[in-house]
Amino acid sequence: MSPKHPLDPDASMGAMVDEGQTQRVLGFIDRARADGGECVLGGTRAFPVANGCYIEPTIFKGRRREPHDCPRRNFRARARGDSV
């Protein structure tokens, strides 16, 4: 998987909006770990050398979804016009 522009129809991975959004998502991931979730895939910044705002696709197991968890929005899909 390689990063591409989020509006590229062949993109399998797009960037976060900016550094602030990247830090916000990394905070959600940290909170999930602190709440006892086991990160089985990803969970870190991807391609940090590229100076971009990319986060690896992330999967957790072993915890319930709580109201404070990540928003359910999929910004890349909305930007491309896909249904969510």
N, C-alpha and C positions, 0 to 999 in steps of 0.2 A: 504494500500500500504506500503510495507516495502522495504528498500534498499537492493540491492544485487549486486554482481559483474556484471559489464556491459556486460561481455561475457557470462553470464549465460542465456541460452535460455528462462528460466522462469522469468527473471528479468522484472519487470514492472517499475522499477526505478533504474537507475544506477547513479554513482557518477560523479561529474565534474572531470576533469583531475587532478587538483591540487588546492591549495588555491588561486593562482593567477587567474585561470579561474573562480573559484567561485566568487571572488570579482568582476571580469569583468561582469559576468551575473547579479549579484546583482546591479551593476551600471546601466545596461540596464533597470532593473526593476525600480530603483529609477528615472531614466530619464523619463520613461514612465509615472510614477506618476506625476512628475514635469510638464510634458507636458499636463496634464489634463486627463490622462487615469484613469479609475476606475478599480481597481484590484478587480475582483469578486471571484477569487480563488487563493490561494497560495501567492506567492510573497516573501516568507521569507526562510531563511535557515531551512532545515529540519533536525531533529535528531542532534542538536548541541552537545548534550552530548556524542554522539558516536564518536566525534572527526573526523568526515568524511566531505567530501565536497559534500553535498547533498543540493539541492534546491527543494522546493515543486513545483509540476506542477503549472504553473501560467497562468491565463487567464485575459486579459484586455478587457474592452469594452469602447466605447465612444471616440475613437481617430483614426485618419488615420494612416496608416503605412507610415513612413517617411524613407528616405534613410539612416539615421543614426541609425535606429532600429536594433534589433538583427539580426545577420546573419541567413540565412535560412538553414544552415547546421544542420543536425541531427547526431551528432557524435556517439551516442549510436547505431543508426541504421547502420551507416557505419562500426562501429567496429564489429557488428554482421554479416555484409555482406548483410543486407537488402537493397532493393532499396530505394532511397530517392525521 
